[in-house]
Amino acid sequence: MKGYVNQASFKALLRDDMVIMVGGFLANGSPERLIDLVAESQVKNLTVICNDGGYVDLGVGKIIAQGQVRKLIASHIGTNPNVGTLMQEGEMEVELVPQGTLAERIRAGGAGLGGILTPTGMDTIVENGKKVIEVKGIKYLLEEPLKADLALIGGAEADTYGNLAYIQTMRNFNPLMALASELVVVEPHRFTPVIDPECVITPHPLVDYILKEDQ
């Protein structure tokens, strides 16, 4: 871990045109304060990779509402009507990815793989524009890996070294995204002096900064 960031030093990490992964599942485990700071920064033309479009006033929905997101890659958008409106009006590109495929594409990005083969989406619009590879008589779609410039991680318990454990279902996409991003910033749900090594999910070498408001 490089250290702690406050509001100002976190905003200094942001820039236009970034690809940002945001943890959470319907805002459960989302780093709400970090998302607020992205909104305050007014950076634009972002590509956001998240499980979903959040809600109008929760999760990534807050930066979508401000027009900061150029493209959203997610598994569903039904909880945020703004996403559908912006997509239909051509104001924001939306790439819908089956949820398991989305998780595996992120995992592949973190593992340095060239992609994954999956039958999910064959013979549907998901197949459009993608390579089909046959293995032992079975056809698969080649889904390319996803990586990001920055991951915003929530739902975690952090210790003084920067190790992370995750709190029940707040875990969701957060550990995968921490592996697949060049820069990782964590908004812990709580702090503890030391996490039992057997319970560490994201080890401190993968964490760059932790948000700590009093620093």
Order of alpha helices (4+ residues) and beta strands (2+ residues): beta-alpha-beta-alpha-beta-alpha-beta-alpha-beta-alpha-beta-beta-beta-beta-beta-alpha-beta-beta
